[in-house]
Amino acid sequence: MLRIFFPIGMQMTIHHRQSFCCPACGSTIGQAATVDDVKSAITAPAHRIIFDALSRSVGASVRRDTLVDRIYGDRPDGGPERADVILKVQVSQLRRKIEPYGWTISVSKGGSGHLAQWRLIPTIKHP
C-alpha cells in the first residue's frame, strides 16, 4: 500500500503498486502507483499528453520534438515560438504533480535544445 500525502494535509491511499523494469536491460528499476492511478489525477491537457507519451514505455527516453509535436502538432502555426521553454515548464509542473505517486521525470542524456529527452521513472526503489 502506498500512502500519498498532499501539502494541504489531505492524503490518499493507493492500494495498487506496480514494479517497473528498465526497457534496455530488463532489471527492476522501482515501484510506483499504477500509471492509470496517476493519469486520473492529471487534469491539465498538456500534462496529460506529456504523461501519456512518457508512460507508453516507462524508463524509455522521449525526445523534446516528439512532445512538442504531440502538444502543438494540430495547431496551424505549429505552436508558440518558444515551445521548448514552455515544454520545460510543463514538464517541471508535471514532475511535481506525479512525485507523490512514486514517479519522477528525469532528463536523459542526449543533449539539450531539440535533442533534449525525458524519461518517466519510479522513485521508490525495489527492495
C-alpha positions in Angstrom: 0.0 0.0 0.0 1.3 3.4 -1.0 0.2 6.4 1.1 0.3 9.8 -0.6 0.4 13.0 1.4 -0.6 16.3 -0.2 0.6 19.7 1.0 -2.8 20.7 2.4 -3.0 17.8 4.8 -5.2 15.7 2.7 -4.0 12.2 2.0 -4.9 9.4 -0.4 -4.0 5.7 -0.2 -3.3 3.8 -3.4 -3.7 0.1 -3.0 -2.1 -0.9 -6.3 1.6 -0.6 -6.9 3.4 -1.9 -9.8 7.1 -2.9 -10.4 8.7 -1.5 -13.5 11.7 -2.7 -15.5 14.3 -0.9 -17.5 13.5 -1.1 -21.2 17.1 -1.6 -22.1 18.4 -4.2 -19.6 15.2 -5.6 -18.1 16.3 -5.1 -14.5 13.8 -3.8 -12.0 14.0 0.0 -11.6 11.4 0.5 -8.9 7.8 0.5 -7.8 5.1 3.2 -8.0 1.4 3.7 -8.2 -0.1 2.3 -11.4 0.0 4.6 -14.5 -3.8 4.6 -14.6 -4.0 5.9 -11.0 -1.6 8.7 -11.8 -3.3 9.5 -15.1 -6.6 10.0 -13.3 -5.0 12.7 -11.1 -3.7 14.7 -14.1 -6.1 17.4 -15.3 -4.2 19.8 -17.4 -4.4 18.8 -21.1 -0.7 19.4 -21.9 0.3 17.5 -18.8 -1.9 14.5 -19.9 -0.3 14.5 -23.3 3.2 14.5 -21.8 2.4 11.8 -19.3 0.8 9.6 -22.0 3.8 9.9 -24.2 6.3 9.1 -21.3 4.2 6.3 -19.9 4.0 4.3 -23.1 7.3 2.8 -22.2 8.4 3.5 -18.7 12.1 4.3 -18.5 12.5 4.9 -22.2 13.6 8.3 -23.4 11.2 10.6 -25.3 12.6 13.5 -27.4 11.6 17.1 -26.9 10.5 17.3 -30.5 8.1 14.4 -30.1 6.5 16.0 -27.1 6.2 19.4 -28.8 4.6 17.7 -31.8 2.1 15.9 -29.6 1.1 19.1 -27.8 1.2 21.6 -30.7 1.1 19.4 -33.8 -2.6 20.1 -34.5 -2.1 23.9 -34.5 -1.9 25.6 -37.9 1.0 27.7 -36.7 2.9 24.7 -35.2 2.7 26.1 -31.7 4.4 29.0 -29.9 7.8 30.3 -31.0 9.4 29.2 -27.7 7.6 25.9 -27.3 10.8 24.3 -25.9 10.8 26.7 -22.9 7.1 26.2 -22.4 7.6 22.4 -22.5 10.3 22.6 -19.8 7.9 24.5 -17.5 5.1 22.0 -18.2 7.5 19.0 -17.5 8.6 20.6 -14.3 4.9 21.2 -13.2 4.0 17.6 -14.1 7.0 16.3 -12.2 5.8 18.0 -9.0 2.3 16.6 -9.6 3.4 12.9 -10.0 6.1 12.7 -7.4 3.6 11.9 -4.6 2.6 8.8 -6.6 6.2 7.5 -6.6 7.1 8.8 -10.1 9.5 11.4 -11.4 10.6 12.7 -14.8 14.3 12.7 -15.3 16.4 14.3 -18.0 18.0 11.7 -20.2 21.5 12.0 -21.7 21.2 13.1 -25.2 21.7 16.8 -25.3 19.8 20.0 -24.9 17.6 22.0 -27.1 15.9 19.9 -29.8 18.0 16.9 -28.6 16.6 17.0 -25.0 15.0 13.9 -23.8 12.9 12.9 -20.8 12.1 9.6 -19.1 9.3 8.6 -16.7 10.8 6.5 -13.9 9.5 5.3 -10.5 11.2 6.9 -7.4 10.5 4.1 -5.0 13.4 1.7 -5.4 12.6 -2.0 -5.4 13.9 -3.7 -2.2 
